[in-house]
């Protein structure tokens, strides 16, 4: 059962990556640049949340 769940999760992640790749292909250079900065900001927020939880 766990193996099936992991397999489905991996397939879901693959599908998400394919969808993201398709979207990135359609974006303009400016949109890609904005997206890159947005993702960096999201990563910083995640790190801050982790640091706050750690104490």
C-alpha positions as CSV (number, residue, x, y, z in Angstrom):
1,X,0.0,0.0,0.0
2,X,2.8,2.4,0.9
3,X,4.6,1.5,-2.4
4,X,1.4,2.4,-4.3
5,X,1.1,5.7,-2.5
6,X,4.7,6.6,-3.2
7,X,4.4,5.6,-6.9
8,X,1.3,7.7,-7.3
9,X,3.0,10.6,-5.6
10,X,6.0,10.3,-8.0
11,X,3.6,10.2,-10.9
12,X,1.8,13.3,-9.6
13,X,5.1,15.1,-9.2
14,X,6.1,14.2,-12.8
15,X,2.8,15.5,-14.1
16,X,3.3,18.7,-12.1
17,X,6.8,19.2,-13.6
18,X,5.5,18.5,-17.1
19,X,2.8,21.1,-16.6
20,X,5.3,23.6,-15.3
21,X,7.6,23.0,-18.2
22,X,4.7,23.6,-20.6
23,X,3.8,26.9,-18.9
24,X,7.4,28.1,-18.9
25,X,7.7,27.4,-22.6
26,X,4.7,29.7,-23.2
27,X,5.9,32.5,-20.9
28,X,7.7,35.6,-22.2
29,X,11.3,36.3,-21.0
30,X,9.9,39.0,-18.7
31,X,7.3,36.7,-17.3
32,X,10.0,34.0,-16.6
33,X,12.1,36.6,-14.8
34,X,9.2,37.7,-12.6
35,X,8.4,34.1,-11.9
36,X,12.0,33.4,-10.9
37,X,11.9,36.2,-8.4
38,X,8.5,35.1,-7.1
39,X,9.9,31.6,-6.5
40,X,13.0,33.0,-4.7
41,X,10.6,34.9,-2.5
42,X,8.6,31.8,-1.7
43,X,11.8,29.9,-0.8
44,X,12.8,32.7,1.5
45,X,9.4,32.6,3.2
46,X,9.6,28.9,3.6
47,X,13.1,29.2,5.2
48,X,11.9,31.9,7.6
49,X,8.9,29.7,8.6
50,X,11.3,26.8,9.3
51,X,13.6,29.0,11.3
52,X,10.8,30.4,13.4
53,X,9.5,26.8,14.2
54,X,13.1,25.8,15.1
55,X,13.1,28.5,17.7
